Amino acid sequence: MIHPSSPPLWKKSDAAATLEDQVMRFTVGEDYRWDTLLLPYDIQATRAHAWGLAEIGILTQTEFDAVTEALDALAEQERAVRPEDEDSHTVIENCLTEALGDTGRKIHTGRSRNDQVLAALRLYLRDALLEIMRQTADMVRILCQWGNERDHWLIPGYTHMQRAMPATVGLWAMGFAELLTVDIERLQETTKRINVSPLGSAAGYGVPALALPRQKIARKLGFDGVQEHVTAVQLSRGKLELDVVHALAQIAGTCNRLAADIVLYHTAEFGFLKPADTYGTGSSIMPQKRNPDVPELVRASYHRILAEMQLLASLPANLPSGYHRDLQLTKEAVLRAVHTASNVTGAMAVVLRNMRFDRARLDQAVSPDLFATARAMGMVQEGAPFREAYRRTAGELDAIRKPPAQEALETYRVDGYPGQCRPDLVLERLNRIHAESDKAK
Protein backbone atom coordinates (compact mmCIF):
# COMPACT_ATOMS: atom_id res chain seq x y z
CA MET A 1 0.00 0.00 0.00
CA ILE A 2 1.25 3.51 -0.81
CA HIS A 3 0.77 6.05 1.96
CA PRO A 4 2.49 9.30 1.02
CA SER A 5 4.50 10.78 3.89
CA SER A 6 3.61 14.24 2.49
CA PRO A 7 1.06 15.36 -0.11
CA PRO A 8 1.97 15.18 -3.79
CA LEU A 9 3.27 18.47 -5.21
CA TRP A 10 0.19 18.85 -7.36
CA LYS A 11 -2.37 18.46 -4.51
CA LYS A 12 -4.37 21.54 -3.65
CA SER A 13 -4.22 22.51 0.01
CA ASP A 14 -7.99 22.18 0.38
CA ALA A 15 -8.29 18.81 -1.37
CA ALA A 16 -10.19 16.29 0.71
CA ALA A 17 -8.43 13.13 -0.47
CA THR A 18 -5.44 11.87 -2.40
CA LEU A 19 -5.59 9.31 -5.18
CA GLU A 20 -6.65 5.84 -4.14
CA ASP A 21 -3.76 3.47 -3.52
CA GLN A 22 -4.33 1.38 -6.64
CA VAL A 23 -4.51 4.45 -8.88
CA MET A 24 -1.41 5.88 -7.20
CA ARG A 25 0.50 2.66 -7.85
CA PHE A 26 -0.57 2.76 -11.48
CA THR A 27 0.38 6.40 -12.09
CA VAL A 28 3.72 6.17 -10.27
CA GLY A 29 4.55 2.77 -11.79
CA GLU A 30 8.28 2.04 -11.70
CA ASP A 31 9.18 5.71 -11.92
CA TYR A 32 10.44 5.91 -8.38
CA ARG A 33 13.06 3.22 -9.13
CA TRP A 34 14.32 5.04 -12.21
CA ASP A 35 14.18 8.38 -10.41
CA THR A 36 16.68 7.05 -7.90
CA LEU A 37 19.14 7.03 -10.82
CA LEU A 38 18.08 10.52 -11.82
CA LEU A 39 18.05 12.08 -8.34
CA PRO A 40 21.73 13.22 -8.39
CA TYR A 41 21.16 14.81 -11.80
CA ASP A 42 17.88 16.36 -10.68
CA ILE A 43 19.80 17.91 -7.78
CA GLN A 44 22.43 19.18 -10.23
CA ALA A 45 19.77 20.77 -12.45
CA THR A 46 17.97 22.23 -9.41
CA ARG A 47 21.20 23.86 -8.27
CA ALA A 48 21.56 25.52 -11.69
CA HIS A 49 17.89 26.56 -11.70
CA ALA A 50 18.34 28.12 -8.26
CA TRP A 51 21.32 30.04 -9.60
CA GLY A 52 19.10 31.33 -12.41
CA LEU A 53 16.45 32.43 -9.92
CA ALA A 54 19.13 34.32 -7.99
CA GLU A 55 20.26 35.98 -11.23
CA ILE A 56 16.78 37.50 -11.73
CA GLY A 57 16.20 38.38 -8.07
CA ILE A 58 13.72 35.66 -7.07
CA LEU A 59 16.27 34.30 -4.61
CA THR A 60 18.65 36.47 -2.63
CA GLN A 61 22.29 35.50 -2.44
CA THR A 62 21.74 34.31 1.12
CA GLU A 63 18.79 32.17 0.02
CA PHE A 64 20.73 30.77 -2.92
CA ASP A 65 23.62 29.83 -0.61
CA ALA A 66 21.17 28.11 1.74
CA VAL A 67 19.59 26.18 -1.16
CA THR A 68 23.02 25.12 -2.39
CA GLU A 69 24.00 23.90 1.07
CA ALA A 70 20.75 21.94 1.45
CA LEU A 71 21.16 20.36 -2.00
CA ASP A 72 24.73 19.36 -1.17
CA ALA A 73 23.50 17.70 2.00
CA LEU A 74 20.81 15.83 0.09
CA ALA A 75 23.34 14.69 -2.52
CA GLU A 76 25.57 13.24 0.20
CA GLN A 77 22.72 11.10 1.55
CA GLU A 78 22.63 8.86 -1.58
CA ARG A 79 18.94 8.52 -0.88
CA ALA A 80 16.66 6.15 -2.81
CA VAL A 81 13.36 7.50 -4.10
CA ARG A 82 10.46 5.61 -2.49
CA PRO A 83 7.01 4.88 -3.94
CA GLU A 84 5.45 7.30 -1.47
CA ASP A 85 7.82 10.04 -2.76
CA GLU A 86 6.23 9.75 -6.21
CA ASP A 87 9.37 11.04 -7.95
CA SER A 88 12.78 12.66 -7.45
CA HIS A 89 11.31 16.15 -7.88
CA THR A 90 9.10 15.67 -4.83
CA VAL A 91 12.08 14.45 -2.81
CA ILE A 92 14.05 17.60 -3.65
CA GLU A 93 11.26 20.09 -3.06
CA ASN A 94 10.14 18.48 0.20
CA CYS A 95 13.74 18.36 1.41
CA LEU A 96 14.27 22.06 0.66
CA THR A 97 10.95 23.06 2.18
CA GLU A 98 11.61 21.08 5.36
CA ALA A 99 15.10 22.54 5.68
CA LEU A 100 14.47 26.13 4.55
CA GLY A 101 10.75 26.86 4.86
CA ASP A 102 9.63 29.61 2.49
CA THR A 103 12.98 29.64 0.71
CA GLY A 104 12.42 26.00 -0.22
CA ARG A 105 8.92 26.84 -1.42
CA LYS A 106 10.41 29.25 -3.95
CA ILE A 107 12.49 26.62 -5.75
CA HIS A 108 9.77 25.52 -8.18
CA THR A 109 9.30 29.07 -9.42
CA GLY A 110 9.54 29.14 -13.21
CA ARG A 111 9.71 25.42 -13.83
CA SER A 112 7.49 22.37 -14.17
CA ARG A 113 8.15 18.72 -13.57
CA ASN A 114 7.93 18.48 -17.37
CA ASP A 115 11.15 20.40 -18.01
CA GLN A 116 12.70 19.29 -14.72
CA VAL A 117 12.60 15.58 -15.58
CA LEU A 118 13.99 16.14 -19.06
CA ALA A 119 16.92 18.16 -17.72
CA ALA A 120 17.82 15.42 -15.24
CA LEU A 121 17.33 12.71 -17.87
CA ARG A 122 19.59 14.40 -20.42
CA LEU A 123 22.30 15.00 -17.83
CA TYR A 124 22.12 11.33 -16.86
CA LEU A 125 22.15 10.16 -20.48
CA ARG A 126 25.19 12.28 -21.25
CA ASP A 127 27.19 10.46 -18.57
CA ALA A 128 25.72 7.02 -19.27
CA LEU A 129 26.35 7.19 -23.01
CA LEU A 130 29.96 8.24 -22.44
CA GLU A 131 30.42 5.16 -20.27
CA ILE A 132 28.89 2.91 -22.95
CA MET A 133 31.23 4.48 -25.52
CA ARG A 134 34.17 3.81 -23.19
CA GLN A 135 33.18 0.16 -22.75
CA THR A 136 32.66 -0.25 -26.49
CA ALA A 137 36.08 1.30 -27.11
CA ASP A 138 37.54 -1.33 -24.76
CA MET A 139 36.01 -3.99 -26.99
CA VAL A 140 37.50 -2.36 -30.09
CA ARG A 141 40.98 -2.32 -28.55
CA ILE A 142 40.78 -5.99 -27.58
CA LEU A 143 39.60 -6.92 -31.07
CA CYS A 144 42.42 -4.85 -32.58
CA GLN A 145 44.86 -6.82 -30.44
CA TRP A 146 43.45 -9.98 -32.01
CA GLY A 147 43.92 -8.31 -35.37
CA ASN A 148 47.56 -7.59 -34.58
CA GLU A 149 48.48 -10.94 -33.11
CA ARG A 150 46.30 -13.46 -34.96
CA ASP A 151 46.19 -12.30 -38.57
CA HIS A 152 48.23 -15.35 -39.55
CA TRP A 153 45.87 -17.89 -37.95
CA LEU A 154 43.66 -19.27 -40.73
CA ILE A 155 39.98 -19.86 -40.04
CA PRO A 156 37.18 -20.86 -42.43
CA GLY A 157 35.05 -18.02 -43.74
CA TYR A 158 31.39 -18.92 -44.28
CA THR A 159 28.55 -17.95 -46.59
CA HIS A 160 25.14 -19.59 -46.13
CA MET A 161 26.79 -21.41 -43.18
CA GLN A 162 28.90 -23.35 -45.72
CA ARG A 163 32.68 -23.19 -45.84
CA ALA A 164 33.53 -20.57 -48.45
CA MET A 165 37.01 -19.02 -48.41
CA PRO A 166 39.87 -18.66 -45.94
CA ALA A 167 39.85 -15.86 -43.40
CA THR A 168 42.03 -15.27 -40.37
CA VAL A 169 41.21 -14.87 -36.71
CA GLY A 170 42.56 -11.33 -37.02
CA LEU A 171 40.32 -10.52 -39.97
CA TRP A 172 37.30 -11.97 -38.16
CA ALA A 173 38.05 -9.70 -35.20
CA MET A 174 38.72 -6.60 -37.28
CA GLY A 175 35.37 -6.72 -39.04
CA PHE A 176 33.65 -6.31 -35.69
CA ALA A 177 36.20 -3.74 -34.49
CA GLU A 178 35.53 -1.52 -37.49
CA LEU A 179 31.76 -1.76 -37.13
CA LEU A 180 31.87 -1.00 -33.41
CA THR A 181 33.96 2.09 -34.15
CA VAL A 182 31.26 3.31 -36.53
CA ASP A 183 28.69 2.53 -33.83
CA ILE A 184 30.62 4.67 -31.33
CA GLU A 185 30.65 7.56 -33.81
CA ARG A 186 26.88 7.24 -34.20
CA LEU A 187 26.39 7.28 -30.42
CA GLN A 188 28.70 10.29 -30.13
CA GLU A 189 26.59 12.18 -32.68
CA THR A 190 23.45 11.25 -30.75
CA THR A 191 24.97 12.49 -27.50
CA LYS A 192 25.53 15.87 -29.15
CA ARG A 193 21.91 16.01 -30.33
CA ILE A 194 20.46 15.40 -26.86
CA ASN A 195 22.83 17.85 -25.16
CA VAL A 196 20.35 20.72 -25.22
CA SER A 197 18.62 22.22 -22.21
CA PRO A 198 14.84 22.08 -21.81
CA LEU A 199 14.89 24.26 -18.68
CA GLY A 200 12.75 27.36 -18.88
CA SER A 201 10.16 25.70 -21.07
CA ALA A 202 8.25 24.75 -17.89
CA ALA A 203 5.02 22.94 -18.85
CA GLY A 204 5.79 23.60 -22.50
CA TYR A 205 4.69 27.20 -22.96
CA GLY A 206 7.32 29.26 -21.15
CA VAL A 207 6.99 31.36 -18.00
CA PRO A 208 5.20 34.72 -17.91
CA ALA A 209 6.75 37.72 -16.15
CA LEU A 210 10.14 36.08 -15.45
CA ALA A 211 13.13 36.62 -17.71
CA LEU A 212 14.77 33.28 -16.94
CA PRO A 213 18.42 33.21 -18.11
CA ARG A 214 17.97 30.00 -20.10
CA GLN A 215 21.23 30.15 -22.04
CA LYS A 216 23.32 30.89 -18.94
CA ILE A 217 21.71 28.01 -17.02
CA ALA A 218 22.34 25.72 -19.98
CA ARG A 219 26.03 26.64 -20.02
CA LYS A 220 26.34 26.05 -16.27
CA LEU A 221 25.04 22.51 -16.83
CA GLY A 222 27.35 21.85 -19.78
CA PHE A 223 24.58 21.87 -22.38
CA ASP A 224 25.47 23.13 -25.86
CA GLY A 225 22.40 25.34 -25.92
CA VAL A 226 18.65 25.38 -25.37
CA GLN A 227 15.64 24.23 -27.32
CA GLU A 228 14.79 27.72 -28.50
CA HIS A 229 11.05 27.46 -28.99
CA VAL A 230 9.59 26.07 -25.81
CA THR A 231 6.88 24.08 -27.58
CA ALA A 232 9.65 22.00 -29.21
CA VAL A 233 10.58 20.54 -25.82
CA GLN A 234 7.53 18.36 -25.34
CA LEU A 235 7.25 17.68 -29.08
CA SER A 236 10.78 16.24 -28.96
CA ARG A 237 9.93 13.98 -26.04
CA GLY A 238 10.27 10.44 -27.27
CA LYS A 239 12.07 11.60 -30.44
CA LEU A 240 15.40 12.38 -28.75
CA GLU A 241 15.06 9.26 -26.62
CA LEU A 242 14.44 7.28 -29.81
CA ASP A 243 17.67 8.72 -31.24
CA VAL A 244 19.52 7.40 -28.21
CA VAL A 245 18.00 3.93 -28.30
CA HIS A 246 18.48 3.63 -32.06
CA ALA A 247 22.19 4.32 -31.59
CA LEU A 248 22.33 1.81 -28.73
CA ALA A 249 20.56 -0.74 -30.91
CA GLN A 250 23.34 -0.39 -33.48
CA ILE A 251 25.97 -1.27 -30.88
CA ALA A 252 23.81 -4.07 -29.50
CA GLY A 253 23.21 -5.35 -33.03
CA THR A 254 26.94 -5.62 -33.70
CA CYS A 255 27.40 -7.34 -30.35
CA ASN A 256 24.53 -9.68 -31.24
CA ARG A 257 26.33 -10.87 -34.39
CA LEU A 258 29.63 -11.16 -32.52
CA ALA A 259 27.98 -13.13 -29.72
CA ALA A 260 26.30 -15.43 -32.25
CA ASP A 261 29.71 -16.34 -33.70
CA ILE A 262 31.14 -16.91 -30.24
CA VAL A 263 28.28 -19.23 -29.25
CA LEU A 264 28.67 -21.13 -32.53
CA TYR A 265 32.44 -21.40 -32.21
CA HIS A 266 32.02 -22.85 -28.70
CA THR A 267 30.00 -25.82 -29.93
CA ALA A 268 31.71 -29.21 -30.11
CA GLU A 269 30.89 -29.32 -33.81
CA PHE A 270 33.02 -26.22 -34.44
CA GLY A 271 35.31 -26.19 -31.41
CA PHE A 272 37.14 -23.06 -32.55
CA LEU A 273 36.98 -21.56 -29.04
CA LYS A 274 38.04 -23.22 -25.82
CA PRO A 275 35.51 -23.26 -22.96
CA ALA A 276 36.00 -20.34 -20.58
CA ASP A 277 35.03 -20.33 -16.91
CA THR A 278 34.97 -16.53 -16.81
CA TYR A 279 31.87 -16.09 -18.96
CA GLY A 280 30.08 -19.43 -18.80
CA THR A 281 28.46 -21.74 -16.29
CA GLY A 282 27.92 -25.44 -15.90
CA SER A 283 24.78 -27.52 -16.05
CA SER A 284 22.85 -28.42 -12.91
CA ILE A 285 22.44 -32.00 -14.17
CA MET A 286 25.13 -32.68 -16.80
CA PRO A 287 28.63 -32.67 -15.28
CA GLN A 288 30.44 -32.32 -18.60
CA LYS A 289 28.71 -29.12 -19.74
CA ARG A 290 30.12 -25.60 -19.99
CA ASN A 291 27.62 -23.14 -21.39
CA PRO A 292 28.47 -19.75 -23.01
CA ASP A 293 25.81 -17.94 -21.00
CA VAL A 294 27.13 -14.40 -21.37
CA PRO A 295 27.25 -14.40 -25.19
CA GLU A 296 23.80 -15.99 -25.25
CA LEU A 297 22.37 -13.23 -23.04
CA VAL A 298 24.15 -10.59 -25.12
CA ARG A 299 22.56 -12.10 -28.22
CA ALA A 300 19.13 -11.92 -26.57
CA SER A 301 19.55 -8.43 -25.10
CA TYR A 302 19.55 -6.88 -28.55
CA HIS A 303 15.88 -7.80 -28.88
CA ARG A 304 15.07 -6.19 -25.54
CA ILE A 305 16.59 -2.91 -26.78
CA LEU A 306 14.60 -3.21 -30.01
CA ALA A 307 11.42 -3.56 -27.94
CA GLU A 308 12.14 -0.29 -26.12
CA MET A 309 12.91 1.34 -29.48
CA GLN A 310 9.54 0.22 -30.81
CA LEU A 311 7.77 1.77 -27.83
CA LEU A 312 9.59 5.08 -28.37
CA ALA A 313 8.81 5.05 -32.09
CA SER A 314 5.10 4.39 -31.65
CA LEU A 315 4.03 5.93 -28.32
CA PRO A 316 4.24 9.65 -29.26
CA ALA A 317 2.48 9.07 -32.59
CA ASN A 318 -1.04 10.55 -32.86
CA LEU A 319 -0.65 12.58 -29.66
CA PRO A 320 -1.65 16.24 -29.99
CA SER A 321 1.10 18.75 -29.21
CA GLY A 322 1.92 19.52 -25.60
CA TYR A 323 2.51 17.19 -22.67
CA HIS A 324 0.46 14.04 -22.07
CA ARG A 325 0.93 11.50 -19.30
CA ASP A 326 1.52 8.86 -22.00
CA LEU A 327 4.98 10.39 -22.39
CA GLN A 328 5.94 9.29 -18.89
CA LEU A 329 6.68 5.86 -20.34
CA THR A 330 9.37 7.25 -22.65
CA LYS A 331 11.63 7.83 -19.66
CA GLU A 332 11.45 4.22 -18.52
CA ALA A 333 11.98 2.97 -22.08
CA VAL A 334 15.19 4.92 -22.67
CA LEU A 335 16.55 4.14 -19.20
CA ARG A 336 15.87 0.42 -19.61
CA ALA A 337 17.63 0.46 -22.98
CA VAL A 338 20.64 2.30 -21.56
CA HIS A 339 20.84 -0.11 -18.64
CA THR A 340 20.69 -3.11 -20.99
CA ALA A 341 23.22 -1.67 -23.45
CA SER A 342 25.67 -0.86 -20.67
CA ASN A 343 25.43 -4.44 -19.40
CA VAL A 344 25.99 -5.75 -22.93
CA THR A 345 29.11 -3.71 -23.66
CA GLY A 346 30.60 -4.29 -20.21
CA ALA A 347 30.02 -8.04 -20.35
CA MET A 348 31.27 -8.41 -23.92
CA ALA A 349 34.56 -6.74 -23.02
CA VAL A 350 35.05 -9.46 -20.39
CA VAL A 351 34.21 -12.19 -22.92
CA LEU A 352 36.68 -10.88 -25.49
CA ARG A 353 39.41 -10.42 -22.92
CA ASN A 354 39.16 -14.05 -21.83
CA MET A 355 38.45 -15.72 -25.18
CA ARG A 356 40.93 -18.33 -26.47
CA PHE A 357 40.98 -19.88 -29.95
CA ASP A 358 42.09 -23.49 -30.45
CA ARG A 359 44.66 -23.21 -33.23
CA ALA A 360 44.89 -26.96 -33.82
CA ARG A 361 41.14 -27.16 -34.32
CA LEU A 362 41.23 -24.17 -36.65
CA ASP A 363 43.93 -25.80 -38.76
CA GLN A 364 41.88 -28.98 -38.94
CA ALA A 365 38.82 -27.00 -40.09
CA VAL A 366 40.69 -25.23 -42.89
CA SER A 367 40.02 -27.75 -45.65
CA PRO A 368 41.46 -27.71 -49.21
CA ASP A 369 38.15 -26.70 -50.82
CA LEU A 370 38.48 -23.26 -49.20
CA PHE A 371 41.25 -22.54 -51.73
CA ALA A 372 39.15 -23.21 -54.83
CA THR A 373 38.75 -19.51 -55.55
CA ALA A 374 42.49 -18.97 -55.13
CA ARG A 375 43.16 -21.76 -57.67
CA ALA A 376 40.76 -20.17 -60.18
CA MET A 377 42.37 -16.76 -59.70
CA GLY A 378 45.77 -18.33 -60.29
CA MET A 379 44.52 -19.53 -63.70
CA VAL A 380 43.24 -16.00 -64.42
CA GLN A 381 46.73 -14.66 -63.72
CA GLU A 382 48.03 -17.08 -66.30
CA GLY A 383 45.63 -15.68 -68.89
CA ALA A 384 42.49 -17.84 -68.65
CA PRO A 385 39.10 -16.08 -68.73
CA PHE A 386 37.51 -16.20 -65.28
CA ARG A 387 34.50 -18.31 -66.33
CA GLU A 388 36.82 -20.86 -67.95
CA ALA A 389 38.98 -20.92 -64.80
CA TYR A 390 35.84 -21.28 -62.67
CA ARG A 391 34.60 -24.24 -64.77
CA ARG A 392 37.97 -26.02 -64.76
CA THR A 393 38.38 -25.57 -60.97
CA ALA A 394 34.87 -26.89 -60.31
CA GLY A 395 35.76 -30.02 -62.28
CA GLU A 396 39.05 -30.57 -60.44
CA LEU A 397 38.09 -29.99 -56.78
CA ASP A 398 39.88 -33.17 -55.69
CA ALA A 399 43.13 -31.78 -57.08
CA ILE A 400 43.10 -28.67 -54.86
CA ARG A 401 45.79 -28.72 -52.21
CA LYS A 402 45.83 -26.95 -48.87
CA PRO A 403 48.83 -24.57 -48.84
CA PRO A 404 50.72 -23.58 -45.69
CA ALA A 405 49.21 -20.52 -44.00
CA GLN A 406 52.05 -18.18 -44.97
CA GLU A 407 51.86 -19.22 -48.62
CA ALA A 408 48.08 -18.78 -48.66
CA LEU A 409 48.25 -15.33 -47.11
CA GLU A 410 50.97 -14.11 -49.48
CA THR A 411 48.42 -14.19 -52.31
CA TYR A 412 46.46 -11.35 -50.66
CA ARG A 413 47.93 -7.93 -51.42
CA VAL A 414 45.21 -5.44 -50.48
CA ASP A 415 44.65 -3.84 -47.06
CA GLY A 416 41.74 -5.40 -45.23
CA TYR A 417 42.20 -8.85 -46.80
CA PRO A 418 43.33 -11.98 -44.89
CA GLY A 419 46.86 -11.39 -43.61
CA GLN A 420 46.53 -7.67 -44.41
CA CYS A 421 44.63 -6.42 -41.36
CA ARG A 422 45.03 -2.75 -40.45
CA PRO A 423 44.13 -2.41 -36.77
CA ASP A 424 46.25 0.74 -36.72
CA LEU A 425 43.70 2.50 -38.94
CA VAL A 426 40.80 1.51 -36.69
CA LEU A 427 42.71 2.65 -33.59
CA GLU A 428 43.51 5.99 -35.28
CA ARG A 429 39.81 6.45 -35.93
CA LEU A 430 39.03 5.56 -32.31
CA ASN A 431 41.61 8.10 -31.11
CA ARG A 432 39.96 10.81 -33.23
CA ILE A 433 36.64 10.02 -31.57
CA HIS A 434 38.25 10.38 -28.13
CA ALA A 435 39.89 13.65 -29.14
CA GLU A 436 36.52 15.04 -30.25
CA SER A 437 34.90 13.92 -26.98
CA ASP A 438 37.66 15.56 -24.93
CA LYS A 439 37.32 18.76 -26.95
CA ALA A 440 33.56 18.79 -26.34
CA LYS A 441 34.14 18.60 -22.58
QUISUL-V565359 format. One record per pair of residues at least 12 apart in sequence whose ideal C-beta (glycine too) atoms are under 6 Angstrom apart, sorted by the first residue. I is the first residue (numbers start at 1). J is the second residue. If there is no record, write none. Layout:
I|J + I|J
//
This chain:
1|21 + 2|21 + 2|24 + 2|25 + 2|83 + 2|84 + 4|84 + 5|84 + 6|94 + 8|86 + 9|90 + 28|83 + 28|86 + 31|87 + 32|81 + 32|83 + 34|332 + 34|335 + 35|81 + 35|87 + 35|88 + 36|80 + 36|81 + 38|88 + 38|120 + 38|124 + 39|81 + 39|88 + 41|120 + 41|123 + 41|124 + 42|88 + 42|92 + 42|120 + 43|71 + 43|75 + 44|123 + 45|119 + 45|120 + 46|92 + 47|71 + 48|217 + 48|220 + 48|221 + 49|111 + 50|64 + 50|67 + 52|212 + 52|213 + 52|217 + 53|109 + 55|213 + 56|211 + 58|109 + 63|103 + 66|100 + 66|103 + 70|96 + 70|99 + 70|100 + 74|95 + 89|113 + 89|116 + 110|207 + 110|210 + 110|212 + 111|202 + 112|202 + 112|203 + 114|203 + 114|323 + 115|198 + 115|199 + 115|201 + 115|202 + 118|198 + 119|198 + 119|199 + 122|194 + 125|194 + 128|338 + 129|187 + 129|191 + 132|341 + 132|342 + 132|345 + 133|184 + 133|187 + 135|345 + 135|346 + 135|349 + 136|180 + 136|184 + 136|251 + 136|345 + 137|430 + 138|349 + 139|180 + 139|348 + 139|349 + 139|352 + 140|177 + 140|180 + 140|181 + 140|430 + 142|352 + 142|353 + 143|173 + 143|176 + 143|177 + 144|177 + 144|423 + 144|426 + 144|427 + 146|170 + 146|173 + 147|170 + 147|173 + 147|174 + 147|421 + 147|423 + 148|423 + 150|169 + 150|170 + 151|168 + 151|170 + 151|419 + 151|421 + 152|405 + 153|168 + 153|169 + 153|359 + 154|166 + 154|168 + 154|366 + 154|405 + 155|167 + 155|169 + 155|362 + 156|365 + 163|370 + 165|370 + 165|373 + 166|370 + 166|408 + 166|418 + 167|418 + 168|418 + 169|357 + 170|421 + 171|418 + 171|421 + 174|421 + 176|258 + 177|426 + 178|426 + 179|254 + 180|254 + 181|426 + 181|429 + 181|430 + 183|250 + 183|251 + 183|254 + 184|433 + 186|247 + 186|250 + 187|247 + 190|243 + 190|244 + 190|247 + 193|243 + 194|240 + 195|223 + 195|224 + 196|223 + 196|225 + 196|227 + 197|218 + 197|223 + 197|226 + 198|227 + 198|233 + 199|217 + 200|212 + 200|214 + 201|230 + 201|233 + 204|234 + 204|322 + 204|323 + 206|230 + 214|226 + 234|322 + 234|323 + 235|321 + 237|327 + 237|330 + 238|312 + 238|315 + 238|316 + 238|330 + 241|312 + 241|330 + 241|334 + 242|312 + 242|313 + 244|334 + 245|308 + 245|309 + 245|312 + 245|334 + 245|337 + 248|305 + 248|337 + 248|341 + 249|305 + 249|306 + 249|309 + 252|302 + 252|305 + 252|341 + 252|344 + 253|302 + 255|298 + 255|344 + 255|348 + 256|299 + 256|302 + 259|295 + 259|298 + 259|299 + 260|299 + 262|295 + 263|292 + 263|295 + 263|296 + 266|292 + 271|361 + 272|357 + 272|361 + 272|362 + 274|356 + 274|358 + 275|290 + 276|354 + 278|354 + 279|294 + 279|350 + 279|351 + 280|292 + 280|293 + 281|293 + 294|347 + 294|351 + 298|344 + 298|348 + 301|340 + 301|344 + 304|340 + 305|337 + 305|340 + 308|333 + 308|336 + 308|337 + 311|333 + 312|330 + 312|333 + 368|400 + 368|401 + 368|402 + 371|400 + 372|393 + 372|400 + 374|411 + 375|393 + 375|400 + 376|389 + 376|390 + 376|393
//
